[in-house]
């Protein structure tokens, strides 16, 4: 694969893009504003290409943080990545969002041990729990993940990455066990770093295979089904 690698991170309520140019230069843009109010992603991609003196056809692959995360941000990011890859005929890189924040905070938790727990998409007393491990080659891999209602952190982890929505009992158990609780950090720069290692090991995919990672049905879908339990049909009108 030739060309530049573009990374997209909008799994949370922020948007950033990063690009690695052929000479090794790194470009990154963190968009200002609320992505729920206006499109921030496409203008950021256009700007970063111009900053690097490139055009979209110079791209060789697009990496995207696929969740778990926010419903709208993930759908927009994945749809944008699919559109770019399909139109340019280039592969995609599927990057778990737990790896993005683990990479962004790598220096903090790696100083303590090899395994870190990442709690995302919290709801009530549960969350999507991933355990990420630092391998001998310095890559980071997910060694276990799934929905968890347990109020204790995995015994082998050296830190817990969790936001303010994480179950209070989980945070308390981490503190009691002497496990540092870190606020998550999601950046396109970190997404790019993970994607570059995946690319080296051949972990690319067809863009059409990209899927948003939802640990449970999104709230928007549940609300829609509650409002329209029988589906949405066009109203029938009598025409005389």
N, C-alpha and C positions, 0 to 999 in steps of 0.2 A: 504494500500500500504506500502510495506517495501522497504528498500534499500536507497541509497543516491540519492540526487537531483542534477542534473547537469544543469547549466544554460549557454546558448550561446547568446552572443551579437556580431553581426557583421552587424547590420543594416546600419552602416555608413562606413567610410573608415578606420576602425580599427577592430581588432578582440580580444575578451577577453572571457574567460570561468571562471566559478566559481563553486565550489562544496561544499556542506554541508555534512560532515561526520556524522555518527551515534552518535558520542560522542559530537557533536556540533561544532567541529572545522571547520573553514571556510578556503578554499583554493581558490586562484584566480591567474590567469595567464593573463597578457596583452601581446599579441604577438608583436614582433617588426618586422617592415617591411610593405610593401604594399601588401595587399591581392589580388590586381589585377595582381601582378607579380608572385606569387607562393602560394601554399596552406599553410595557417597558422593555419587553424582550426583543422584538424585532428591531426597534431603533438601536438597542445596545449592540446587537449583532452587526448591524450596518456600520455603526461607529467604530467597533473594534477592528473590523476589516479595513476600514479607511485609515485608522491609526497605524495599522501594520503595513499599509500600502498594498493591500490585497483586494481581490474581488471574490465573491462566494465560490466561483468555479475553481479557485485555488485550494479549497478545502479537500482534505483527504478522508476525513471521518468526523462524526459528530458524537460527542459523549453527552449523556444527559443523566442527571440525578433522578431516579425513578420512584423514590419514596421508601417507606411511608412518609406522608406529609399532607399538605393542604390540597383539597380537592381540585380547585381551579388552577392553582399554580402548576401542579403536576400535569394536568390535562393539557394546558397550554404549552408547557415545555416539551412533552412527548410528541404532541401534534406538530410543533415547530421542527423538532428534530427529524420526524418522519418526512415532513415536507421537504426539508433541505436534502436529506439523504436520497429520497426518491427522485427528486428533480435533478440532482447532480450525479446520481448513480454511484454513491459512495456508501460504505458500511456505517453502522451505528455502534455505539458502546453503551451498554446497559450498566449503570453504576448505582449500586444500592446506596440510599441516603445515609444509612448507618456507617458505611465506609467513608463517606464524605466528612462527616463530623469527627469520626475517629482519626482520619488523616489530618484534619485541621487542628486537632488537639494532640497529635502524636507525641510531641516533645514532652508534654505534661504527664501523660499516663505511661509512656514507655520508660520513664525514669523510675517507675514503681514496680513494673512487672510486664508480663507478656499478654495478658488477657484483660479486656475492658468490656463492660456491659453497656449497651446503648438502649435506652427506653424511649420509644417513639409512639405517636398516635394514642396517647393515653385516653382512657374513657372510664370514668368511675374508679373502680378498684383495680382495673386491668390496664395492660399496655402491650405493645409489640416489643418483645425483648430480643435483642441480638447480642451474641457474644462474639467479639472480634479478637483475633489473635495476631500478634506480630510474629512472622515467620523468620527463619534463619536468613533468607535472602532480603530481609527488610520489607517485604510486601506484607500487606494486612489482608486477612481472609476472614469471612464469616464462618464460624465453626458450629453455630447453632442459632436457631431463631424460631419464634413462634409466639402466639398470643399467650400471655401469662397473667393469671390472677393471683399469683403467689406474692406475698408481701416481704419476700427476702431476696437479696441479690445472690446470684450464683457464687458459690463458695470460692472459686478460683480467681475471681476478678480482682484487679488492683484498684479499679475506679468505676464509677457509675456516671455515665453521661445522660443527663435527664433535665428536661425543662421544668418550669413551674407547674405544669399540668400533670406531672408524674404523680402517681398515688402517694399520698403522704406516708402511708405505712412503709412503702418501698424506700423512700428517702430516709425514714427513721431507722430502718434496718441497716442501711448502708452506714449511717453515722455510728450506730451501735457497734458495727463490725469493724470500725476504723477505716472504712472505704471512702475515699474522697468523692464527693458529688460535684460534677463539673457541668456548667451550663453549656449546651450544645452550640456549635459554631458551624455554619454551612456556607462555604465559599466555592465559587467556580474554580479557583486556584487549586483547592484540595480535590475537587472533582477531576480536574485535569491530571493531577498527580496520580490518582488511582487509575484513571483511564489509560495513562501512558504505560503503567505496569501491566494492565490487562491486555493492551495492544501487543506488548512484547511477548506475552504468552499466548497470543492468538485468540483471546476472548472477545471476538467481534461478533456481530449478529446482523441479520437482515433487518432493515429499518421497520418493515411491517411486523416483525416479531416483537418490537418494543411494546411493553405493557406497563401501565401504572401499577405500583405495588400498593394495594389497599388491604390492610389486615382484617378489615370488616367493611360491610357496606357503608359507603359515605353517608353522612347525615342528609345531604341533599337528595340522595336517592331514596332514603327511608321516608323523608318528608313528602316526596313526590308520590310514592306508593300509597302513603296514608291519605293523601288528598285525592288520588285517583286510583282506588283499589281495583277497579275494573278496566283500567287503561283509559286512554283518551281517544274518543271517537268524535268525528265531526258531527255537529248537531244535524238531525234529520229535519228537513223542511218539506212541507207539502207544496208542490208547485201546481197551480191551476191555470 
